[in-house]
């Protein structure tokens, strides 16, 4: 087997051609970027006592505690780094739900070691620090970080999670069951995590919680690799042994990454060396039903190789998304730092900070007032905040809604021709006949010197005042909506321009007081606008008034003519006249007489109709004037035009020192926030620089796993399990494939094609390797990539 030391084993975990990509991810993690974005990592999950820690031990070479009666009680992150010198550091990342004092105390837990043998002792010390020594504190949300460095270490992060609990007991309460599930699910839900779902052969896998959780967070099994432990506990030839063999073949619970089987140390062999452990595992899988599995799906050595490829594929897939997420976070940091501004300890610095805010405030309000929304501060119009920031759109829509409401509900009583009220009307409904009767009574009580059939013109104004009663209520409701929308816009705007504390102070000291004054001005102006319509007699010189009266009379006259014609011809609808036999010339005199007849014995009835026509015409003219006056003289003149001056630079220059300090003095929290955001921005920028290089390489295909490295992942003896497509290829190619197969059987490395000697041709198809059902496969995809060409001899063969 060669050198089986942990360091050499871990060195083989990654190929030298691909270390740079893994180095990039580790460099990001070492910079602390994992606090802000999720990085690709391996997480070990499983039910309690499923053998998770032993799996982690075998992969990493770190001796984790594996006592039968104990289990992992917190998440453990193992950070492996390559450095010139050996070193081990252990620390605790406190849970955010702990009190601040406890967080500070746990953050002080830091220990350095010179040998891995002392790690179990340090882990127990970490348990005591987390308060897990007592029975009442079974699990913790804190994270234990073990950072191991050395010249032969890979750059890798592996996370061991607490075992999933089936039911509560004396030590593990119901709250612990829920806590562990939430903790494990949070790690598994990270789309950049590769899930190692550990299943113990000592229990029915259908009852193991880890498989259900894996299906919940990764329903298609894209990033889950199943690991079967303790196969040596199954009775030879039993039905359960056959079931687990089928599971290992990916025939029951399907994962795209397949399954792997490990035989770890048992209690009797817990102190044996890594070489002895690997030898015992090899002997176990060389006999019995397990020997029928593909060699690539059993044993720790091949698992390391599988994990290497899986991790590299995950890194390659996620790197562009990771780079985009980092850039997005950088932009958020810049926006927040812009809000926080520079450090400001003096009044002059504070005033300067406010002046910058005032300049942005004034220009943004003007742009919003003019309906120019090109600046990114206006956001997405489809969101609530984005629409609120589009101030002119909000005002226009409110004005249109006000005009529509005035048309629908502005009348005290809606006059209709039909006796049946229309459904959904907001005004009271009255028929024309009923309203004419009311006018008749009003005429009687208002008689002057006018002749019969004539009327007092003041009656028109009196009826109008009554009909326009709802106007003031509707207008006050409208300007209140406009005022509130203006406050919401300004509140949101200062929140975008200033830090949280300054924005709140600006609202309290400047925005809200100024808006209160503007509200008073709005109400005062509305009162002036509505008063003439309530007290002064009806006045208008618009030709629209006479046109409206003529249209009303013409419409009523047309209805009267139609009624007379229907009566004369004895039909209910004039559309049926063409069916009647008639002599047009004989009917003409009678028809003229019928149309000309108009006897109105009651002259008051005629006067009532004239009054109603005049009132309705004047109402329409006055309503249009009132709607425009509210929009122009109230909303625009008394509110919208004044908003940009509320926080102008000139206003800020006039503020006294005490006002400046109340608004812009920096709190300790704000200073701490700037420091944290600045530190975050520095880390993210460094991470972005690292990503740029590799994302660029990925886009050019440089990070695609080399063909020879893909072949290297095939374990000895697996080629015969794959069905290879048969194509028309050259005989030398078939011979080369057979030779390569022999090389692989002998665990040799297939050399890269010599670019200097091999001609290059564009390829229509190219193979990509994957593991399915525990067996490496090749899949052909149409990509434009350069591949070696072969001599031109036509024979049947296989194409790799």
C-alpha positions in Angstrom: 0.0 0.0 0.0 2.9 2.3 0.4 3.2 5.0 3.0 -0.1 5.2 4.9 0.6 8.1 7.1 -2.2 10.7 7.4 -0.1 13.4 5.8 0.7 11.4 2.7 -2.8 10.1 2.5 -4.2 13.7 2.6 -1.6 14.8 0.1 -3.0 12.3 -2.3 -6.5 13.7 -1.7 -5.9 16.2 -4.5 -3.9 16.0 -7.8 -1.1 18.5 -8.2 -2.7 19.9 -11.4 -5.8 21.0 -9.5 -4.3 22.2 -6.3 -4.3 25.9 -7.4 -8.1 25.9 -7.6 -8.5 24.3 -4.1 -5.8 26.8 -2.9 -8.0 29.6 -4.1 -11.0 28.4 -2.0 -8.8 28.0 1.0 -7.3 31.4 0.5 -10.8 32.8 0.6 -11.5 30.9 3.7 -8.3 32.0 5.4 -9.2 35.6 4.7 -12.4 35.1 6.7 -14.7 35.4 3.8 -16.7 32.4 4.9 -18.3 34.6 7.5 -20.0 36.5 4.7 -20.5 34.0 1.9 -20.8 30.2 1.8 -17.8 28.3 0.5 -17.7 24.7 -0.9 -17.1 22.3 1.9 -17.6 18.6 2.9 -20.0 18.0 5.7 -20.3 14.7 7.5 -23.9 13.9 8.6 -25.6 10.9 10.1 -27.6 9.5 13.0 -26.2 9.2 16.4 -23.4 6.5 16.6 -23.5 6.0 12.9 -19.7 6.3 12.7 -19.4 9.8 11.5 -16.4 10.7 13.6 -14.6 7.6 12.4 -15.3 8.6 8.8 -13.9 12.0 9.5 -10.9 10.4 11.2 -10.2 8.2 8.2 -10.5 11.1 5.7 -8.5 13.7 7.6 -6.2 11.7 9.7 -7.3 13.5 12.9 -8.0 11.2 15.9 -11.5 12.3 16.9 -13.1 10.8 20.1 -15.1 7.7 19.1 -16.2 6.3 22.4 -19.3 4.1 21.9 -21.3 5.9 24.6 -20.5 9.4 23.4 -21.5 11.4 20.4 -20.7 14.7 18.7 -22.5 17.5 20.6 -21.6 20.5 18.5 -20.5 21.2 15.0 -16.7 20.8 14.4 -15.1 22.5 11.5 -11.7 21.1 10.5 -9.7 23.6 8.5 -6.7 22.0 6.8 -4.0 24.4 5.4 -0.7 24.1 3.8 2.1 26.1 5.5 5.8 25.8 5.9 5.5 24.7 9.5 3.4 22.3 11.5 0.7 23.7 13.8 -2.6 23.0 15.4 -5.0 25.7 16.6 -8.3 25.1 18.4 -10.9 27.9 18.9 -14.7 28.3 19.5 -17.0 30.4 17.4 -19.8 31.3 19.8 -23.5 31.0 18.7 -25.2 34.3 18.0 -28.0 33.4 20.3 -25.7 33.5 23.4 -25.6 36.6 25.6 -22.8 39.0 24.6 -20.8 38.3 27.8 -20.8 34.6 27.1 -19.8 35.2 23.4 -16.8 37.2 24.6 -15.8 34.5 27.0 -16.0 31.7 24.5 -14.2 33.8 21.9 -11.2 33.8 24.3 -10.9 30.0 24.1 -7.9 29.5 21.9 -5.3 26.8 22.2 -2.3 25.8 20.2 -0.8 22.3 19.9 2.3 20.7 18.5 0.8 17.2 18.0 -2.5 15.8 16.8 -2.6 13.3 19.7 -3.7 16.0 22.1 -6.8 17.0 20.1 -9.2 14.7 22.0 -8.2 16.4 25.2 -8.7 19.8 23.7 -12.1 18.8 22.4 -13.2 17.8 25.9 -11.9 21.1 27.2 -14.0 22.9 24.5 -17.1 20.9 25.8 -16.5 22.3 29.3 -16.1 25.8 28.0 -19.4 25.5 26.1 -21.1 24.2 29.2 -21.7 20.7 27.9 -20.2 18.8 30.9 -23.6 18.7 32.7 -26.6 16.6 31.7 -28.8 19.7 31.2 -26.8 21.0 28.3 -26.7 18.1 25.8 -26.0 20.1 22.6 -24.7 23.5 21.6 -25.0 25.9 18.6 -21.4 26.9 19.1 -18.8 25.8 16.5 -15.5 24.2 17.4 -12.8 25.2 14.8 -9.7 23.0 14.5 -7.1 24.6 12.2 -4.3 22.2 11.2 -1.4 23.4 9.1 1.7 21.8 7.6 3.7 21.5 4.4 1.9 18.4 3.2 -1.6 19.4 4.2 -4.3 19.9 1.6 -6.5 23.0 1.6 -9.8 21.6 2.7 -12.6 22.1 5.1 -14.6 19.2 6.6 -17.4 19.7 9.0 -18.5 17.0 11.5 -22.1 17.6 12.7 -23.9 16.3 15.8 -25.6 13.0 15.3 -29.4 13.2 14.5 -31.5 12.0 17.4 -34.5 9.7 16.9 -36.2 10.4 20.2 -35.6 12.1 23.6 -34.2 10.3 26.6 -32.9 11.1 30.1 -30.0 13.2 28.8 -31.3 14.4 25.4 -34.5 16.4 25.7 -37.1 17.2 23.0 -35.5 20.6 22.6 -32.1 18.9 21.9 -33.8 16.8 19.1 -35.1 20.0 17.5 -31.8 21.9 18.0 -29.7 19.2 16.3 -32.1 18.9 13.4 -32.1 22.6 12.8 -28.3 22.8 13.1 -27.7 19.9 10.7 -30.3 21.1 8.3 -28.7 24.6 8.2 -25.4 23.1 7.0 -27.1 20.7 4.6 -29.2 23.4 3.1 -26.1 25.3 1.9 -26.1 24.6 -1.8 -22.3 24.7 -1.8 -22.0 21.9 0.8 -21.3 18.4 -0.3 -23.2 16.1 2.0 -21.6 12.9 3.2 -24.7 11.0 4.4 -23.3 8.4 6.8 -25.5 5.3 7.3 -24.7 2.6 9.8 -25.2 -1.0 8.7 -26.2 -1.9 12.3 -29.6 -0.3 11.8 -32.2 -0.4 9.0 -31.3 2.4 6.7 -35.0 3.2 6.0 -35.3 4.4 9.6 -32.2 6.6 9.7 -33.1 10.3 9.8 -30.1 11.5 7.7 -31.6 10.0 4.5 -34.9 11.9 5.0 -33.1 15.2 5.7 -30.8 14.6 2.7 -33.9 14.1 0.5 -35.5 17.3 1.9 -32.6 19.6 1.2 -31.2 17.8 -1.9 -34.3 16.1 -3.5 -32.5 15.0 -6.7 -29.4 13.8 -4.8 -27.2 16.1 -6.8 -24.7 16.8 -4.1 -25.1 13.9 -1.7 -22.7 11.0 -1.4 -23.9 8.1 0.8 -21.4 6.4 3.1 -22.2 3.0 4.6 -20.2 2.1 7.8 -19.9 -1.0 10.0 -20.6 -3.5 7.2 -18.7 -6.1 9.2 -21.6 -6.2 11.8 -24.0 -7.7 9.2 -24.5 -11.5 9.4 -22.9 -13.1 6.4 -25.4 -14.2 3.8 -28.3 -12.5 5.6 -31.1 -10.6 4.0 -30.0 -7.4 5.6 -26.5 -7.8 4.2 -28.0 -8.2 0.7 -30.1 -5.0 1.3 -27.0 -3.0 2.1 -25.2 -4.4 -0.9 -28.1 -3.2 -3.1 -27.9 0.2 -1.4 -24.2 0.4 -2.1 -25.0 -0.3 -5.8 -27.3 2.8 -5.8 -30.3 0.5 -6.5 -32.5 1.7 -3.6 -31.8 5.2 -2.4 -30.4 6.9 -5.5 -27.7 9.6 -5.2 -26.1 10.9 -8.3 -22.7 10.7 -6.5 -23.4 7.1 -5.6 -22.5 5.3 -2.4 -19.3 4.2 -0.7 -18.6 1.5 1.9 -16.1 1.9 4.7 -15.0 -0.5 7.4 -13.7 1.6 10.3 -12.0 0.5 13.5 -14.2 -1.2 16.0 -13.8 -1.0 19.8 -11.1 -3.7 19.9 -9.0 -2.1 17.2 -9.5 1.5 18.2 -5.8 2.1 18.9 -4.4 0.5 15.8 -2.4 2.6 13.3 -3.7 4.0 10.0 -1.8 1.4 8.0 -3.3 -1.4 10.1 -6.8 0.0 9.7 -6.4 0.3 5.9 -5.0 -3.3 5.7 -7.9 -4.7 7.7 -10.4 -2.8 5.5 -8.7 -4.1 2.3 -8.9 -7.7 3.5 -12.5 -7.4 4.5 -13.6 -6.1 1.1 -11.6 -8.8 -0.8 -14.0 -11.5 0.3 -17.7 -12.2 0.5 -20.4 -10.3 -1.2 -18.6 -7.0 -0.8 -15.9 -8.2 -3.2 -18.5 -8.0 -6.0 -18.8 -4.3 -5.6 -16.7 -2.1 -7.9 -13.4 -1.5 -6.2 -13.9 2.3 -6.7 -16.9 2.2 -4.2 -15.2 0.6 -1.2 -12.3 1.6 1.1 -11.0 4.8 2.4 -8.3 5.3 -0.3 -10.8 5.3 -3.1 -13.2 7.5 -1.1 -10.5 10.2 -0.8 -10.2 10.1 -4.6 -13.9 10.3 -5.1 -14.2 13.2 -2.7 -11.4 14.9 -4.5 -13.3 14.9 -7.8 -16.6 15.7 -6.2 -15.2 18.7 -4.4 -13.3 19.9 -7.4 -16.5 19.7 -9.5 -18.4 21.5 -6.9 -15.8 24.3 -6.7 -15.8 24.6 -10.5 -19.6 24.8 -10.7 -19.9 27.2 -7.8 -17.0 29.5 -8.4 -18.8 31.8 -10.9 -21.8 32.1 -8.6 -19.5 32.7 -5.6 -17.7 35.5 -7.5 -21.1 37.1 -8.3 -22.2 36.8 -4.7 -18.9 38.4 -3.5 -19.4 41.3 -6.0 -22.9 41.8 -4.8 -21.8 41.9 -1.2 -19.0 44.4 -2.1 -21.6 46.7 -3.6 -23.8 46.4 -0.4 -20.8 47.3 1.7 -20.0 50.3 -0.4 -23.6 51.5 -0.1 -23.6 51.1 3.6 -20.2 52.8 4.0 -21.6 55.7 1.9 -24.5 56.0 4.4 -22.2 55.8 7.4 -19.8 58.5 5.9 -16.4 59.3 7.1 -15.5 59.3 10.8 -16.9 62.6 12.3 -15.8 63.7 15.8 -16.1 67.5 15.4 -19.0 69.7 14.5 -17.3 70.7 11.2 -16.9 67.1 10.2 -20.5 66.4 11.2 -21.8 69.4 9.2 -19.7 68.3 6.2 -21.3 64.9 6.4 -24.8 66.5 6.5 -24.0 68.8 3.6 -23.2 65.7 1.4 -26.4 64.2 2.5 -28.3 67.4 1.7 -26.8 67.7 -1.8 -27.9 64.1 -2.6 -31.3 64.7 -0.9 -32.0 67.8 -3.0 -30.9 66.3 -6.3 -32.8 63.1 -5.7 -36.0 64.8 -4.6 -35.9 67.0 -7.7 -35.3 64.0 -9.9 -38.2 62.2 -8.2 -40.4 65.2 -8.6 -39.6 65.5 -12.3 -40.2 61.8 -12.9 -36.6 61.1 -13.8 -35.8 57.7 -12.2 -32.5 56.7 -13.9 -30.5 56.7 -10.7 -30.1 53.3 -9.0 -31.4 54.8 -5.7 -34.9 54.5 -7.1 -34.6 50.7 -7.2 -37.1 48.4 -8.8 -40.5 49.9 -9.5 -42.1 46.5 -8.9 -41.2 46.5 -5.3 -43.0 48.5 -2.6 -40.0 50.7 -1.8 -39.2 51.2 -5.5 -42.7 52.5 -6.2 -42.6 54.7 -3.1 -39.3 56.3 -4.3 -40.9 57.1 -7.7 -42.6 60.1 -6.1 -44.1 61.7 -9.3 -45.7 58.4 -10.3 -47.3 58.2 -6.8 -48.6 61.8 -6.9 -50.0 61.3 -10.5 -51.8 58.1 -9.5 -53.2 59.7 -6.4 -54.5 62.7 -8.4 -56.1 60.4 -11.0 -57.8 58.4 -8.2 -59.0 61.6 -6.6 -60.5 62.8 -10.0 -62.2 59.4 -10.5 -63.6 59.4 -6.9 -65.0 62.9 -7.4 -66.8 61.8 -10.6 -68.2 58.7 -8.9 -68.9 60.0 -5.4 -68.7 63.8 -5.5 -72.5 64.3 -5.7 -74.5 64.3 -2.5 -77.3 62.6 -4.4 -76.8 60.9 -7.7 -79.6 61.7 -10.1 -80.6 58.7 -12.4 -83.4 58.3 -15.0 -84.2 54.8 -13.9 -86.0 54.2 -10.6 -83.7 51.3 -9.7 -80.4 52.5 -8.0 -77.2 51.3 -9.6 -75.3 48.7 -7.6 -72.0 49.9 -6.0 -72.7 53.6 -6.1 -71.0 55.6 -3.3 -73.5 58.5 -3.4 -77.1 58.4 -2.5 -79.3 57.7 -5.5 -82.5 59.6 -6.5 -84.6 59.5 -9.6 -85.0 62.6 -11.8 -88.7 62.7 -11.0 -88.0 62.6 -7.2 -85.4 65.4 -7.5 -87.7 67.5 -9.6 -90.3 67.3 -6.9 -87.8 68.5 -4.4 -87.0 71.5 -6.7 -90.7 72.2 -7.0 -90.9 72.6 -3.2 -87.8 74.8 -3.2 -89.3 77.0 -5.9 -92.5 77.4 -3.9 -90.5 78.5 -0.8 -88.3 80.8 -2.8 -90.8 82.7 -5.0 -90.0 86.3 -5.9 -91.2 88.5 -8.7 -90.5 86.1 -11.5 -93.3 85.1 -13.9 -94.7 81.5 -14.1 -92.3 79.2 -15.8 -89.4 81.4 -14.7 -87.2 80.9 -11.6 -85.0 82.6 -9.2 -81.3 82.0 -10.3 -80.2 81.7 -6.7 -81.9 78.3 -6.6 -79.2 76.9 -8.9 -76.5 77.9 -6.5 -78.4 76.5 -3.5 -78.9 73.1 -5.2 -75.2 73.1 -6.2 -74.0 73.8 -2.6 -76.1 70.8 -1.5 -74.8 68.5 -4.3 -71.1 69.5 -3.7 -71.2 68.8 0.1 -68.9 65.7 -0.2 -66.1 67.6 -2.0 -64.3 68.9 1.1 -64.3 65.4 2.8 -63.0 63.8 -0.4 -60.4 66.5 -0.9 -59.1 66.3 2.7 -58.8 62.6 2.3 -56.8 63.0 -0.9 -54.4 65.6 0.4 -53.9 63.5 3.5 -52.9 60.5 1.3 -50.6 62.8 -0.7 -49.0 64.1 2.5 -48.5 60.6 4.0 -46.9 59.4 0.7 -44.6 62.4 0.8 -43.5 61.6 4.3 -42.9 57.9 3.4 -40.9 59.0 0.4 -38.6 61.3 2.4 -38.3 58.8 5.3 -37.2 56.2 2.8 -34.8 58.6 1.0 -32.9 59.7 4.1 -32.7 56.0 5.1 -30.9 55.4 1.7 -28.6 58.4 2.1 -27.6 58.3 5.8 -26.7 55.7 8.4 -29.4 54.4 10.6 -28.8 56.7 13.6 -28.4 59.8 11.4 -31.5 59.0 9.3 -33.6 58.6 12.4 -32.3 61.9 13.8 -33.0 63.6 10.4 -36.6 62.3 10.5 -37.1 63.5 14.1 -35.4 66.9 13.9 -35.9 68.0 10.3 -38.2 65.9 8.1 -41.2 65.4 10.4 -41.4 68.9 11.8 -41.1 70.4 8.3 -43.8 68.1 7.0 -46.0 69.1 9.9 -45.8 72.7 8.8 -46.5 71.8 5.2 -49.6 69.8 6.3 -51.0 72.9 8.0 -50.4 74.9 4.8 -52.2 72.2 2.8 -55.3 72.3 5.0 -55.3 76.1 5.0 -55.0 76.2 1.2 -57.8 73.7 0.7 -60.1 75.7 2.9 -59.5 78.7 0.6 -60.2 76.7 -2.5 -63.4 75.1 -1.2 -64.9 78.3 0.3 -66.0 80.0 -3.0 -67.9 76.8 -4.0 -69.7 76.9 -0.7 -70.5 80.6 -0.1 -70.4 82.6 -3.4 -73.3 82.4 -5.9 -72.7 80.3 -9.0 -70.3 82.1 -11.4 -68.8 80.9 -14.6 -67.9 82.4 -18.0 -66.8 79.2 -19.7 -68.5 78.3 -22.9 -68.4 74.7 -21.7 -71.3 75.6 -19.4 -73.7 76.6 -22.2 -72.5 73.6 -24.3 -73.3 71.3 -21.4 -76.8 72.8 -21.0 -77.5 72.4 -24.7 -76.2 68.8 -24.7 -78.5 68.0 -21.7 -81.5 69.6 -23.3 -80.8 68.0 -26.7 -80.5 64.6 -25.1 -83.8 65.0 -23.2 -85.5 66.4 -26.3 -84.3 63.4 -28.3 -85.8 61.0 -25.8 -89.1 63.0 -25.9 -89.2 62.7 -29.7 -88.6 59.0 -29.6 -91.3 58.6 -27.0 -93.8 60.5 -29.2 -92.9 58.5 -32.3 -93.3 55.2 -30.5 -96.7 56.4 -29.2 -97.8 57.7 -32.6 -97.0 54.5 -34.4 -98.1 52.3 -31.6 -94.7 50.4 -31.3 -92.4 49.8 -28.4 -89.2 50.2 -30.5 -88.7 52.5 -33.5 -86.5 49.8 -35.0 -89.6 47.9 -36.0 -91.2 50.7 -38.1 -90.0 49.1 -41.4 -92.3 46.2 -40.8 -95.5 48.4 -40.9 -97.4 49.0 -44.1 -98.0 52.8 -44.4 -98.5 55.7 -46.9 -95.8 58.1 -46.0 -97.5 61.1 -47.5 -100.8 60.5 -45.6 -98.9 60.1 -42.3 -96.8 63.2 -42.7 -99.2 65.9 -41.4 -100.2 63.8 -38.4 -96.6 63.1 -37.6 -95.6 66.7 -37.7 -98.5 67.7 -35.5 -97.6 65.0 -33.0 -94.0 66.2 -32.8 -94.9 69.8 -32.6 -97.4 69.4 -29.7 -96.0 70.4 -26.4 -98.5 71.4 -23.8 -97.0 72.1 -20.3 -100.0 73.2 -18.3 -97.8 73.3 -15.1 -95.3 76.0 -15.8 -93.4 75.1 -12.6 -92.6 71.7 -14.1 -90.9 73.4 -17.0 -89.0 75.7 -14.6 -87.9 72.8 -12.5 -86.4 71.0 -15.5 -84.6 74.2 -16.5 -83.2 74.6 -13.0 -82.0 71.0 -12.9 -80.3 71.3 -16.3 -78.5 74.5 -15.2 -77.4 73.0 -11.9 -76.0 69.8 -13.5 -74.2 71.8 -16.2 -72.7 74.1 -13.6 -71.8 71.1 -11.3 -69.7 69.6 -14.1 -67.9 72.9 -14.8 -67.2 73.6 -11.1 -66.1 70.0 -10.4 -63.4 70.1 -13.1 -62.2 73.5 -11.7 -62.1 72.1 -8.2 -60.1 69.0 -9.1 -57.5 71.0 -11.0 -57.3 73.6 -8.2 -56.6 70.9 -5.6 -54.0 69.3 -7.8 -52.2 72.5 -8.7 -52.8 75.0 -5.9 -52.7 72.5 -3.0 -50.6 69.4 -3.9 -48.1 71.1 -6.3 -47.7 74.6 -4.9 -48.0 73.9 -1.2 -46.3 70.5 -0.9 -44.4 69.0 -3.9 -42.6 72.2 -4.8 -41.3 72.6 -1.3 -39.9 69.2 -0.5 -36.5 69.6 -2.0 -35.8 72.6 0.2 -36.5 70.7 3.5 -32.9 69.5 3.7 -31.0 71.7 1.3 -27.3 72.7 1.9 -28.5 76.2 2.7 -30.8 74.8 5.4 -27.9 72.8 6.9 -25.5 75.8 6.9 -28.1 77.7 9.0 -28.3 75.0 11.6 -26.6 75.8 15.0 -23.9 73.5 16.5 -26.3 71.8 18.9 -28.7 70.8 16.1 -25.8 69.5 14.0 -24.6 67.4 17.0 -28.1 66.0 17.7 -28.4 64.9 14.1 -24.9 63.8 13.0 -23.0 63.0 16.1 -21.7 59.4 15.7 -22.7 56.8 18.2 -20.4 54.0 19.4 -22.5 51.5 17.5 -22.1 53.5 14.3 -18.3 53.6 14.7 -18.2 49.9 15.4 -20.5 49.3 12.4 -18.2 51.3 10.1 -15.2 49.3 11.3 -16.9 46.0 10.8 -18.2 46.9 7.3 -14.8 48.3 6.3 -13.1 45.1 7.4 -15.8 43.1 5.6 -15.2 45.1 2.4 -11.4 44.6 2.6 -11.9 40.8 2.9 -14.5 40.7 0.1 -12.3 42.8 -2.2 -9.4 40.4 -1.6 -11.7 37.5 -2.3 -12.9 39.1 -5.5 -9.4 39.4 -6.8 -8.8 35.7 -6.1 -12.0 34.8 -7.8 -11.4 36.9 -10.9 -8.4 34.8 -12.0 -10.1 31.5 -11.6 -13.5 32.5 -13.0 -11.6 33.9 -16.1 -9.8 30.6 -16.4 -13.0 28.6 -15.9 -14.7 30.6 -18.7 -11.8 29.6 -21.0 -12.1 26.0 -20.0 -8.7 26.0 -18.2 -10.3 24.6 -15.0 -11.9 21.6 -16.6 -10.4 18.5 -15.2 -7.8 17.1 -17.6 -8.6 14.0 -19.5 -5.8 12.0 -18.0 -6.8 13.0 -14.5 -10.3 11.8 -15.2 -8.9 8.4 -16.3 -6.9 8.3 -13.1 -10.1 8.4 -11.0 -11.2 5.0 -12.5 -10.4 2.3 -10.0 -8.8 -1.0 -11.1 -11.3 -3.5 -12.5 -14.1 -1.1 -13.2 -13.8 -0.7 -17.0 -15.6 -4.0 -17.6 -18.6 -2.7 -15.8 -19.2 0.2 -18.3 -21.0 -0.1 -21.6 -18.9 1.8 -24.1 -20.5 3.4 -27.2 -19.2 1.8 -30.4 -18.3 4.2 -33.3 -16.4 4.1 -36.5 -12.8 4.8 -35.3 -9.3 3.9 -36.3 -7.8 0.5 -35.2 -4.9 2.3 -33.5 -7.5 4.1 -31.3 -9.1 0.9 -30.2 -5.7 -0.6 -29.5 -4.8 2.6 -27.5 -8.0 2.3 -25.5 -7.2 -1.3 -24.7 -3.7 -0.3 -23.7 -5.1 2.5 -21.5 -7.4 -0.1 -19.8 -4.4 -2.3 -19.1 -2.6 0.8 -17.6 -5.5 1.5 -15.4 -5.8 -2.1 -14.3 -2.2 -1.8 -13.2 -3.0 1.6 -11.4 -0.7 3.5 -13.8 -1.2 7.1 -14.8 -2.1 7.7 -18.4 0.1 10.4 -19.8 -1.2 13.7 -21.2 -1.2 13.9 -25.1 1.9 15.6 -26.3 0.7 18.9 -27.8 3.9 19.2 -29.8 3.6 15.8 -31.6 -0.1 15.2 -31.7 -2.1 17.1 -34.3 -5.1 18.9 -32.9 -8.6 18.9 -34.4 -11.9 20.3 -33.3 -14.1 17.7 -31.6 -17.8 17.3 -32.1 -18.1 15.2 -28.9 -16.0 15.0 -25.7 -16.3 12.8 -22.7 -16.9 13.9 -19.1 -16.4 11.5 -16.3 -18.8 11.0 -13.4 -19.6 8.3 -10.8 -23.0 6.6 -11.1 -24.1 3.6 -9.1 -20.6 3.6 -7.6 -19.1 3.1 -11.1 -17.1 5.8 -13.0 -18.8 6.6 -16.3 -18.1 8.7 -19.4 -20.7 11.0 -20.8 -20.5 12.6 -24.3 -21.5 16.2 -24.7 -21.3 18.5 -27.7 -18.6 21.1 -26.8 -16.0 22.9 -28.8 -12.8 21.7 -27.3 -9.5 20.6 -28.8 -8.7 16.9 -28.5 -6.0 14.6 -30.0 -6.8 13.2 -33.5 -6.0 9.6 -34.5 -4.6 8.0 -37.7 -7.1 7.3 -40.4 -7.7 3.6 -40.6 -11.3 2.6 -40.7 -12.2 -0.3 -38.3 -14.7 -0.9 -35.5 -13.5 0.1 -32.1 -14.3 2.1 -29.1 -13.7 5.8 -28.6 -12.8 7.0 -25.2 
